Each structure stands twice: as C-alpha cells, then as structure tokens.
Amino acid sequence: MHLFHAPLGEGEAAVGVGTVGSSEAIMLAGLAFKRKWQNRMKEQGKPYDKPNIVTGANVQVCWEKFARYFEVELKEVKLREGYYVMDPKLAVEMVDENTICVAAILGSTLNGEFEDVKLLNDLLTEKNKETGWDTPIHVDAASGGFIAPFIYPDLEWDFRLPLVKSINVSGHKYGLVYAGIGWCIWRSKETCQTSSSSTSTTLAPINPPLPSTSPKVLVK
Ligand SMILES: Cc1ncc(COP(=O)(O)O)c(C=O)c1O
C-alpha cells in the first residue's frame, strides 16, 4: 500500500487481493469498474447495457479476454509510427458516458515503455469536470509495479493521482514467489464495492482463496 502511495489517512482503507497473475487481477478490477458504472447509470435512470473500456492497442491479451468474458466493448487507441503506447489525449477523446474506465499500462508488454498516467489523469480530470462524468483509471502495472517505485520514485503513476482507483501487479514476473501470483489493489474499500445497496459486497472477499495468498484486507 505504501509502495503505491495508497491514501491511508484516518478512516481510509486500501484493500487488495492475491490473484492468479495479473490476468485474474484485471478481471476483478474490470468487473468492479463495470458494476460501479452500472450502479451509477441505474441510479440516474440511464441505459447500462453498453459498457466500454478505453485502452491502447498495445494492451496485453488479458484485457481482450476481460472485454469478451464480461461483455464490455474494448475501445483501443491505435498506435502510430514511432509511438507504441496509448496516447493519453486520444484516449480521453474516446471516453464517453459508457466508459467504465481507462486502462493505462506501466510497462507495455510490447516494449516495456511506461504510459503517461499523470497526463492521462490531468486530461481525464478536465473531461470529468466538463461532462459531469466520473471516469476512473486503472493502471496495469503487471511488469512495472515493482520497478517504478524503486527506480523512479518521483514518477507519479499510482494512487498519488486521484483518478487511479486500482492497480494490478504480477509477482511471478520477478521470481522468488509462487508461480502465477499476482495482486489487485484498490485505493479504498469503496472503490471495489460492487453494489450500492444494503447488500453491498466487495469483489475481493469473494475471490476463491489460493494457498498462502488468501484474500484479505492488507491495511486497515
Ligand atoms: C502489461 C501486462 N498486463 C497483464 C499481463 C498478464 O499478466 P499475468 O501473466 O501475470 O497474468 C502481462 C503479462 O505479460 C502484461 O505484460
């Protein structure tokens, strides 16, 4: 939590869950975004059957799986000659009222390059202000999540940015861990709550436990 600068003031509780790699972490994060968006649209009496997610065309294939499994349209920002990651400006232009989140990658699978999450946060904040929407950001830090905090501590890509609501990271890409371990972390319990009613549940606790990585609230 401290590594990714989760807000841990009084009354704030970031939550996290061990997963089967970043792939499962991304399914959970995406599902939480989808359900939160659906709840918001329902409350406003608007249609909630055409969710979409905005990513760069360089996303790892598990994002395509997420979109297919959970019936979310994948809107990909095209790459161009000499620019092989998601362009934040084009991504924000693609956001509409049905966008459940924008997913940025910290460490593109194609070339390892970090996307500009700070610029994405700033542009999306402006758009949210103009439109009254509340589009959040997920950071897929599968490979960069344990590199950036140590090598680029001043790089703002994590929960220091207000719109970053969840982050996934893989453990098994680094060694000395169980094969296939990953994590999903939410900036607050509220951000992974998938129901607005009194039957409110969080996604993390319903994830089936893995040996030695059972889901738990990591920091209270
Ligand atoms: C950016 C990115 N996201 C997600 C994944 C999927 O990670 P995992 O193999 O931990 O499921 C990868 C794996 O290469 C990746 O590079």
The ligand as an SDF file (V2000), in Angstrom:
LIG
                    3D

 16 16  0  0  0  0  0  0  0  0999 V2000
    1.0500   -5.3790  -19.1590 C   0  0  0  0  0  0  0  0  0  0  0  0
    0.6120   -6.7760  -18.8090 C   0  0  0  0  0  0  0  0  0  0  0  0
   -0.6040   -6.9650  -18.2710 N   0  0  0  0  0  0  0  0  0  0  0  0
   -1.0410   -8.1860  -17.9070 C   0  0  0  0  0  0  0  0  0  0  0  0
   -0.2560   -9.2940  -18.1010 C   0  0  0  0  0  0  0  0  0  0  0  0
   -0.7800  -10.6290  -17.6760 C   0  0  0  0  0  0  0  0  0  0  0  0
   -0.0530  -10.9880  -16.5590 O   0  0  0  0  0  0  0  0  0  0  0  0
   -0.0690  -12.4470  -15.8990 P   0  0  0  0  0  0  0  0  0  0  0  0
    0.8070  -13.2860  -16.7570 O   0  0  0  0  0  0  0  0  0  0  0  0
    0.5230  -12.1910  -14.5480 O   0  0  0  0  0  0  0  0  0  0  0  0
   -1.4490  -12.9420  -15.8450 O   0  0  0  0  0  0  0  0  0  0  0  0
    1.0220   -9.1590  -18.6680 C   0  0  0  0  0  0  0  0  0  0  0  0
    1.8620  -10.3460  -18.9070 C   0  0  0  0  0  0  0  0  0  0  0  0
    2.7760  -10.3210  -19.6810 O   0  0  0  0  0  0  0  0  0  0  0  0
    1.4690   -7.8570  -19.0120 C   0  0  0  0  0  0  0  0  0  0  0  0
    2.6740   -7.6500  -19.5450 O   0  0  0  0  0  0  0  0  0  0  0  0
  1  2  1  0
  2  3  1  0
  2 15  2  0
  3  4  2  0
  4  5  1  0
  5  6  1  0
  5 12  2  0
  6  7  1  0
  7  8  1  0
  8  9  2  0
  8 10  1  0
  8 11  1  0
 12 13  1  0
 12 15  1  0
 13 14  2  0
 15 16  1  0
M  END
$$$$
